[in-house]
Amino acid sequence: MSLTDTIIIGAGPYGSSLAAHLKAAGVDHQILGEPMGAWRNYMPPGMLLRSEAFASSMHAPRSGFTVEDYCRLKGLPYRPLGMALPLETFVEYGLWFQKNLVGEIQPVDVLALRRVGDQFQLSLSDGRSLAARRVVIALGLKGFAQTPTALQELPPQYASHSELYGNLEWARGKDIAIVGGGQSALGLSALLNELGARAHVLMRESSVVWHERPHGGRNILSRIKGPDAGLGRGWRSLFLSEFPGVFHMLDPRRRKLIMEHTYGASGAWWLHDRVVGKVQISHRTVVRSAAIENDRVVLNVLTDGKEARVSADHVIAATGFKTDMRQHAFLSKDLADAISNQGGMPDLNSHYETRVRGLYVIGPASAHSFGPVMRFVYGTKHASPTVARHLIGSLKAGSRQRAWPVTHAPMPERSGE
Ligand SMILES: Cc1cc2nc3c(=O)[nH]c(=O)nc-3n(C[C@H](O)[C@H](O)[C@H](O)COP(=O)(O)OP(=O)(O)OC[C@H]3O[C@@H](n4cnc5c(N)ncnc54)[C@H](O)[C@@H]3O)c2cc1C
């Protein structure tokens, strides 16, 4: 089995951006996963990106590879703010980025990752095995979908999670209940309504928080009061977008508070007119239980304290994600336990390394450590150069750093920061 220095698991924006940096620096690496797989397979055609166009670029090791550069090259319309980038354009941009900056991407799944001595061993879906000194996990939101308990026992033909869409043609002419009050719920409801399904959104919030349409050309005073940032307008957004390294230095309790109380459920400005007055929304509504009756799913809900029944052909839980590394079935149990805190989140140091030396986590699963920007492509701006610098630095430091103490500890822990 040949030994690679670094293997990146996942070929979405995070894995690709890091691979581009490693390729530029001449670091021996391999990248595994379906190129832009999550965006190509699990997002509904016709979807518009929630992030502004200027904040949707994957970070590159050299200039010329932003969404703006791509749109200019292809003669597509581009505005940094207030444009609503189509999913299809973003996917094509991602594939173009990969073609130009990333080496060969192997479209295989990792079925098992384990630590053997001072190496990681990977079993792949095509039957091969690989070994690496360092592994970077860049799997996006995979495995982290949260479904309310009331819906968990429903058979898959009656209930699904918003993480899986995907083409929505199957829903034409059907009654679809959507549980949730955020971008996924509202976005799906608009698309479903437009293709001729009857969508009914059930949300516990008493109203929808709509984002204001951003526009350029603001005067200087307005821009000082509320600067435009990767995560949205305002100084808080600017801090969280540009300084994930400082977020990492905050006390863990403060980080947790920020994660829980910023960027709650909301809808993008471009969804407002496609939803309001067109899609049925029940506010202050929670689902208590669900059952199948006459080939329909019947939800027992509580709206403003009053019980009611909602009947549909299918229910979609657009109820978000919760990072839990133990959900990654390909991780050996000892690795999963070693890298996870009690809640299942990876405990990362300032260069995204887990408690197991040589094992890194980037992307949405690192948000607990580096802030909400890691849930967006914009976070590649910090993650990729930081991890690449660390990997290059430790390579330069020579083999002394890689001679891990395998004899007295089964799982070499990283040293201090
Ligand atoms: C509906 C929806 C809309 C979103 N809209 C936006 C938006 O507008 N702007 C934004 O910035 N973010 C958005 N996001 C968040 C977005 O998912 C992340 O910003 C981004 O995709 C994270 O990139 P990633 O590289 O970490 O993971 P992903 O893009 O999810 O890529 C994961 C990669 O891992 C691969 N993979 C999975 N399992 C395995 C395995 N076992 N072995 C090997 N490879 C594997 C996949 O094939 C894929 O290549 C949205 C998310 C959702 C669900």
Ligand as a Chemical Component Dictionary entry (heavy atoms), coordinates in Angstrom:
data_LIG
# 
_chem_comp.id                   LIG 
_chem_comp.type                 NON-POLYMER 
_chem_comp.pdbx_formal_charge   0 
_chem_comp.three_letter_code    LIG 
# 
loop_
_chem_comp_atom.comp_id 
_chem_comp_atom.atom_id 
_chem_comp_atom.alt_atom_id 
_chem_comp_atom.type_symbol 
_chem_comp_atom.charge 
_chem_comp_atom.model_Cartn_x 
_chem_comp_atom.model_Cartn_y 
_chem_comp_atom.model_Cartn_z 
_chem_comp_atom.pdbx_ordinal 
LIG C1  C1  C 0 -29.891 23.505 0.829  1  
LIG C2  C2  C 0 -28.565 24.122 1.159  2  
LIG C3  C3  C 0 -28.240 25.370 0.643  3  
LIG C4  C4  C 0 -26.987 25.942 0.914  4  
LIG N1  N1  N 0 -26.716 27.168 0.404  5  
LIG C5  C5  C 0 -25.509 27.730 0.638  6  
LIG C6  C6  C 0 -25.163 28.987 0.082  7  
LIG O1  O1  O 0 -25.937 29.630 -0.591 8  
LIG N2  N2  N 0 -23.916 29.475 0.308  9  
LIG C7  C7  C 0 -22.996 28.815 1.060  10 
LIG O2  O2  O 0 -21.885 29.312 1.223  11 
LIG N3  N3  N 0 -23.311 27.631 1.646  12 
LIG C8  C8  C 0 -24.532 27.079 1.451  13 
LIG N4  N4  N 0 -24.854 25.874 2.013  14 
LIG C9  C9  C 0 -23.897 25.246 2.902  15 
LIG C10 C10 C 0 -22.944 24.381 2.058  16 
LIG O3  O3  O 0 -23.338 23.060 2.124  17 
LIG C11 C11 C 0 -21.552 24.528 2.555  18 
LIG O4  O4  O 0 -21.187 25.890 2.526  19 
LIG C12 C12 C 0 -20.494 23.830 1.661  20 
LIG O5  O5  O 0 -21.053 22.965 0.704  21 
LIG C13 C13 C 0 -19.595 23.030 2.513  22 
LIG O6  O6  O 0 -18.602 22.515 1.660  23 
LIG P1  P1  P 0 -17.841 21.176 1.995  24 
LIG O7  O7  O 0 -16.751 21.077 1.010  25 
LIG O8  O8  O 0 -17.483 21.161 3.432  26 
LIG O9  O9  O 0 -18.907 20.011 1.806  27 
LIG P2  P2  P 0 -19.861 19.565 0.610  28 
LIG O10 O10 O 0 -20.040 20.606 -0.402 29 
LIG O11 O11 O 0 -21.084 19.050 1.271  30 
LIG O12 O12 O 0 -19.046 18.363 -0.057 31 
LIG C14 C14 C 0 -18.891 17.124 0.592  32 
LIG C15 C15 C 0 -18.028 16.234 -0.276 33 
LIG O13 O13 O 0 -17.788 15.018 0.415  34 
LIG C16 C16 C 0 -17.998 13.902 -0.484 35 
LIG N5  N5  N 0 -18.293 12.718 0.321  36 
LIG C17 C17 C 0 -19.378 12.461 1.081  37 
LIG N6  N6  N 0 -19.224 11.264 1.698  38 
LIG C18 C18 C 0 -18.011 10.785 1.347  39 
LIG C19 C19 C 0 -17.259 9.632  1.688  40 
LIG N7  N7  N 0 -17.717 8.693  2.517  41 
LIG N8  N8  N 0 -16.029 9.482  1.138  42 
LIG C20 C20 C 0 -15.508 10.417 0.302  43 
LIG N9  N9  N 0 -16.179 11.536 -0.034 44 
LIG C21 C21 C 0 -17.402 11.718 0.485  45 
LIG C22 C22 C 0 -19.115 14.399 -1.377 46 
LIG O14 O14 O 0 -19.195 13.637 -2.564 47 
LIG C23 C23 C 0 -18.627 15.827 -1.623 48 
LIG O15 O15 O 0 -17.625 15.813 -2.599 49 
LIG C24 C24 C 0 -26.079 25.269 1.746  50 
LIG C25 C25 C 0 -26.417 24.017 2.274  51 
LIG C26 C26 C 0 -27.649 23.444 1.984  52 
LIG C27 C27 C 0 -27.979 22.085 2.564  53 
# 
loop_
_chem_comp_bond.comp_id 
_chem_comp_bond.atom_id_1 
_chem_comp_bond.atom_id_2 
_chem_comp_bond.value_order 
_chem_comp_bond.pdbx_ordinal 
LIG C1  C2  SING 1  
LIG C2  C3  SING 2  
LIG C2  C26 DOUB 3  
LIG C3  C4  DOUB 4  
LIG C4  N1  SING 5  
LIG C4  C24 SING 6  
LIG N1  C5  DOUB 7  
LIG C5  C6  SING 8  
LIG C5  C8  SING 9  
LIG C6  O1  DOUB 10 
LIG C6  N2  SING 11 
LIG N2  C7  SING 12 
LIG C7  O2  DOUB 13 
LIG C7  N3  SING 14 
LIG N3  C8  DOUB 15 
LIG C8  N4  SING 16 
LIG N4  C9  SING 17 
LIG N4  C24 SING 18 
LIG C9  C10 SING 19 
LIG C10 O3  SING 20 
LIG C10 C11 SING 21 
LIG C11 O4  SING 22 
LIG C11 C12 SING 23 
LIG C12 O5  SING 24 
LIG C12 C13 SING 25 
LIG C13 O6  SING 26 
LIG O6  P1  SING 27 
LIG P1  O7  DOUB 28 
LIG P1  O8  SING 29 
LIG P1  O9  SING 30 
LIG O9  P2  SING 31 
LIG P2  O10 DOUB 32 
LIG P2  O11 SING 33 
LIG P2  O12 SING 34 
LIG O12 C14 SING 35 
LIG C14 C15 SING 36 
LIG C15 O13 SING 37 
LIG C15 C23 SING 38 
LIG O13 C16 SING 39 
LIG C16 N5  SING 40 
LIG C16 C22 SING 41 
LIG N5  C17 SING 42 
LIG N5  C21 SING 43 
LIG C17 N6  DOUB 44 
LIG N6  C18 SING 45 
LIG C18 C19 SING 46 
LIG C18 C21 DOUB 47 
LIG C19 N7  SING 48 
LIG C19 N8  DOUB 49 
LIG N8  C20 SING 50 
LIG C20 N9  DOUB 51 
LIG N9  C21 SING 52 
LIG C22 O14 SING 53 
LIG C22 C23 SING 54 
LIG C23 O15 SING 55 
LIG C24 C25 DOUB 56 
LIG C25 C26 SING 57 
LIG C26 C27 SING 58 
# 
